[in-house]
Amino acid sequence: MGTTSKLAARNLLRSPRRTLMTAISLVAGVGIFILGDGFVSGMTENVIVAAIDGTVGHVQLRPKGYPTQPGQHPIDRLVTLTPEAKALLDREAVAWTGRTVFAPLAAHGPDSVRVMAVGYEPERDVSVFPRDLWKVEGALPAPGRDEVAVAPRVARLLQLKVGDPFVLQVRTHQGAINALQVTVAGILRTGNAELDALAVLMPARLAHRLIASELPSHISVRLRHRDDAEGFAEKLRAVAGPDVEVVTWVGETANLVHIQQVRRKALNGVMFILMALAAFGVANTILMAAHERIREIGTLRSMGMTERGVLRLFVTEGALIGLAGSALGALWGGWLVSYWSRHPIDFSEIFEKAAKGTLNASALIYTHFDGRVVLASIAVGVVVAVVASLYPARVAARMVPAEAVRAP
């Protein structure tokens, strides 16, 4: 087999340009598939992590029938924990916290915009929603002061800077109109596209003054592992009471995760097309090589090479093209995916302009590197090349030695 491989490699180097052009299709197909899979897998994880670490937690309680449409944050009904639910949270959750989410009108000078206000418990919130990716220009609001942190898009729309005062106007829990002047303590970028679009974050004390109620609109829970969410949610539903609903990160991200699965199917379709083109190229290259080397094949057969030996020779040539092209494709595709898995692509500015508070995803896009996908892609490329080589190899192997030797 070693002799066959050496002979196959030498034959391929006779026409380096044709061999290179054939391999390029495999390089492109394998590389694009690895890169696409890395992005799709990364985006799926991105959606999940953004929901868990930014807005939902692992499990969340909220008023029954709470709207799922973006931009709707009613406070006519709030969450009251039953003693049994509180005991369960204290006993089995790693951490839990209340948030008050409402939609006041923010006004500064002649400008105004509807924002998403989030009142959080300063001591407890960080245990449920990590702040590793938070970047603050200025500082976070100080408890006890009428201070808030605003999202970059809010700051841009209202032309706010750190230290500027502006007014928040909202209907209270009972329906009355209330307004307070607050100060911008910081301009906050959380890495979550929904929060970075229209959020105004403030300590819960200030949120309670605005809505005239000390109850939260949401209670978010952190568990030891996110896969425990569904089981814990069932326990919580049994003791939470009839006026609240319990949701998990699974349900809250289902639609966006489904979109990623559609993208994966589209990626598989693109991969199929690219591999079909690569197979056609390999078959064409091997068939051309067979017709160009008719006399050589006749000589080899006359010297004792069997039909199976000729078949093996040309299949080996196809396999070498497949291995080289797939390896190069895996090299560039795998390197990019590996790099972006450690150094995310920052889409913050694009998300701020385009998302408008409707996309619960991280603005930092990590790819997901999976060595198994890389190895599988190489294997698929080699198999495609080998299968594509079978017909032209069989044509070469069936040449009659006497006629092949006399060929011009």
N, C-alpha and C positions, 0 to 999 in steps of 0.2 A: 504493500500500500504506500510505503514511503517513496518508491520509485514512481508510482502513478501520480502522487502529489507533486513531486518535483517536475515531472513531465507536464502536468497540467499547468503548474505555475509558469513554466517556460513558455508554453503555448499562449497563455494569456498576455505575457509581456511582449509577444510579437506584435500585437496591435494595442498598445497602451491607451491610445485615445479612445478606441471603441470600448475597451474594458472600463476605462474611467467613466465614460458617459453612461454605461450600463449601471455601474456601481452608484452613481450619483442619485438615481431614482430610489435606490434602497437607502442611501444616506438620508435623503429628504423624508422618505416615508417613516423610517424608524425614528429619526430625530423629532419629527413633528408629532408623532404619536406620543413619545415620552414626554415632550414638552406640554402637549395638550392634556395628557393624563395628570401631569403634575399640577397644572393650573386648575383643572376641574376638581381634583381631590383637595387641593389647597383651598379653593373657593367654598367647597362643602364644609370643610373644617372652619373656615373663616366665618361663615354664617352662624355656625353652632357656637363658636367661642364668643362672637360678638353679642349674641343673645344672652348667653350665660353670664359673661363678664360685664355686660353693659346695661341691660334692661330687664331681664327676666330672672336670672339666677337659675338654679336647677329646677325649683318648683316655685310657683307663685300663686298667691290668693288674691282675688280681686272681686269686685261686686258682680253678682250674677247678671249675665247679659251685657257685660262690658263690651263696648264696640271695638271691633278689630280694624276698622278703617283708620288709616293714618291721619293724624291731626285731630282726632276726636278724643278728648280727655275730660269727660263729665265728672263732676264732684257732688251731684245731687244724692248719690249713695256712696257711702264709704265703708271700710272694713272694720268690723268689730270682732275680735278674737274671742271664741268661747274658752272657758277655763280648760276644757279638755284639749282643745287645739293648742293652746299655749303650753300646756304640760307636754304634749307630744313634741312640739318644736324645741322646747328646752331639753328634752330627754334625748332625742335622736338626731337633731340637726347639728351640723358643725357650727353654723351661725345663721341668724335670720335678722331681718331688718325691715322697717316700714319705710315706704316712700309715698309722698303725696304728689301726684302728677295732675296738673291742670293747665289750662290754655288761656293765660291772660293776654291782654293787649299791652305791648310795650311801646312807650312813646318817648321820643327825645327830640325836642324842638318841633319842627314841622313833620318829622318822620314818625311812622308807627308801623308795627308789624305784629301779627299774632305769633306767639312763641309757645314753646313747650316748657313749662316751669316744672322743675323737679325739686321737691323738698326732701332732704335726706337727713338721717340721724348721724351726725358727725362721728360719734364713737363707734357705732355699729356698722355703718354702711361699708366701710373699707374691708370688713371681714367677709362680706358677701360679694362685693364688686371690687376686684383688685384695681389698683391705680398705677400699675407698673408702666403703662403706656401714656399716662396723663402728662401733658405738657402745659404749664401755666405761665402766661405772661402776667406778672404781678403776683398775686397770692390767692389762695382759696378764701372764701368768705369766713370771717371770724364769728364764732357763735356770740350772740349777744349784741351784734351790730346789724344794721339794716344794709347788709352787703350781699352781693351776688357775684357769681362767675358766669360769664356769657360765652356762648359759642362764637367761633370766628365769624360765621356768616351773620349772626345777629349784630356783632360789633360793626361789621362792614355795612349792613343795611341801615343801621341807625347812626353810623358814624360815631361810635363810642370808643373811648380810650380808657385806660385804667385811671380810676379816680373820678370819672364823669358820673353825674347823677342822671337818672331817668325815672320814669313813672311806670309802674305796673298796675293795670286796672283789671279787675276780675269780678265775676259774680260769686258771692259767697256760697257756702254749703246750703244756706236757706234761700238763696236767690237774690239777695240784696247786692247793690253795687258797692265795691270797696276799691280803694286805690291807695298806694303807698309810694313814696319816693325812696328809691334805693340807690346805692352807689356801686359802681363796677370795681370789685376788688381784684379781679383778674379776668383775662381772656383765656378760656380753657379749651384745649384740644384733647379729647379723650381717646381718639382713634376709632370711635364708633360713629359711623356716618349719620345715623339718626340723631344722636346727641349733638354732634358737631355742626349740624345744619341749623337747628332752631332752639336749642336748649338754653335755659337759664337755670343754673343750679343755685340752691340756697339752703341754709340750715332749716331743719323742720320747724323750728320755733317761728321763723319769719313766714314760712308757708302757712302755718296754722293761723297766724294773724291775718293773712290775706284772705283765706277762705272761711275764717271764723269757726274753725273746728280743729280739735286736736287729734282727730282720727286720720289714719292714712288711707290712701286709695288703693295701695298695693302692699303686700307683704311678700318679700322674696326670701328664699331659703337656699342655703348652701349645704350640700351633703358631702360625704366622704368621696363619693365618685358619682359622676353624672349618670352612669347606667343604673343607679339606684333610684332615679327620679320617679319612674312609673310606679314602683312598689310603694314608695313613701307617699306619693300622691293619693293612692287608694286609701291608705290609713288616714290621711288628712281629710279626705272627703267625708269619711265616716263621722268625723267629730267637728267639722268646720261650721256646720249649720246650714240652713236652707238659703240664706241670703248671699252666699259667696260661691264662687266657682274656683276650682283648683286646676291650674294648667301646668304643663311642664315644658321644658325647652324642646322636647321632641315635637309636641304639637305646634308650638309657636314658630318653629323653623321648618315645618313640613313642606310648605309651599315652595320656599326658596331652595330647599334641598331637592325637591322634585325637579325644579328647573335645572339643577346641576346634573341630575340623572338624564334629562333630555339632552343636555349638552354632551354627556358622555356617549349617548347613542349616536349623536351626530358625529362625534369624534371617531367612533368606530366605523361609521360609514365612510368618512374621509380616509381612514386607514385602509379600508378595503379597496377603495379606488386607487390609492397610491400603490398598494401592494400589487394590484392587478396590472397597473402600468409597469411596475418593476418586473413582474413575471413576464410580461410581453417582451420587455427589453432583454431580459436574460435569455428567453427562448430564441429571440431573433439573433442575438450575439452567438449563441452556441450553434444555431443552424447555419449561420454564415461561416463560422469557423469550420464546420464539418464540410461544407461544399468547397471551401478554399483549400482544404487539406485532403482531398480525395486520394491523391497519389501517396501521401504520407500514410493514410489509413491502410491503403493496399499494401504498402511495404511492411507496416507493423503486423498486418494479418499474415503476410507471407513468411514473416520471421517467427510466427508462432503465437502471436497475441490472439486470444479467443474473442468471439463476439461479445462475451460478457466483459472481457478486459477493455474493449473499446467503449462499451457502454459505461463502464466504471470511470474511464478516463474523462469522458465528456461530462458526466454527472459531477465528477470531482471539480472540473473547471467551473461549473455552475455553482457548486458549493463554496468554492474559494471566493468567487465574486460575491455571493451572498454573505459570507462571513466577513469579508473586508468591508463591504458597504454597510452591513448592519452594525459592525463594531464602530465604524466611524460615526454613523448616525447616533448610536447609543452614547458615544463619547461626547459629542457636542450637545445633544439633547439632555443627557444626564448631568453634564457639568452645569448647564444653565439652571436646571431644576434644583440641583444641589446648592448652587450659589444663592438663588432666590429663596430657598427654604431657610437660609440663615440671614440674608439681607433682603428684607421685604421691599416690594415696590410700593411707594407712597402715592396713593391716589386721593389724598386729602382734599386738594384744591378742586379736583374734578368732581368728587362726591359732594363737596359743599355747594358747587354751582348746579349740579344736575340732580342730586338726590332730593333736595328740598324737604328733608325730614321724613321721607317715606321708605328709606332703605335701612333696615336693621342689619348692618354688616360693618365689618372693620374696614377702615380706609387703608390699612396696611395689608397688602396682599402677599401672603406667603405661599409658595408652592409646596407641594408635598413630595418628597423624594422617597421612592420605593425601589430598592434594589431588585426586588422580584420582577417589577415591571420592566426594568432595564434588561435583565437576563431573558425574560420571556420575549421581549421585542427582538433581541438578537436571534433567539431560537426561531421565531416566526419568520424573520428575514431569511435565514438559512434554509428553512423548510420550503418557503416559497421559491427560492432560487433552485433548489434541488428538484422540486416538482416540475418547475418550468423547464428544466434541462432534460427531463426524461424523454419527451418526444424527439427533439433533435438528436439526442444521444442514441436513441433507438434507430433513427434514420442512418446515422453514421455507422452503427454496429452492423446493420444489415447489408452494407455495401459488399458486393462480391469481390474478393481479393484480386482475382485476375483482371476484372474489368477496371477496378480502382487503380491498379498499377499502370494500365495503359491509358488512363485518363490524361488529357492534355494539361 
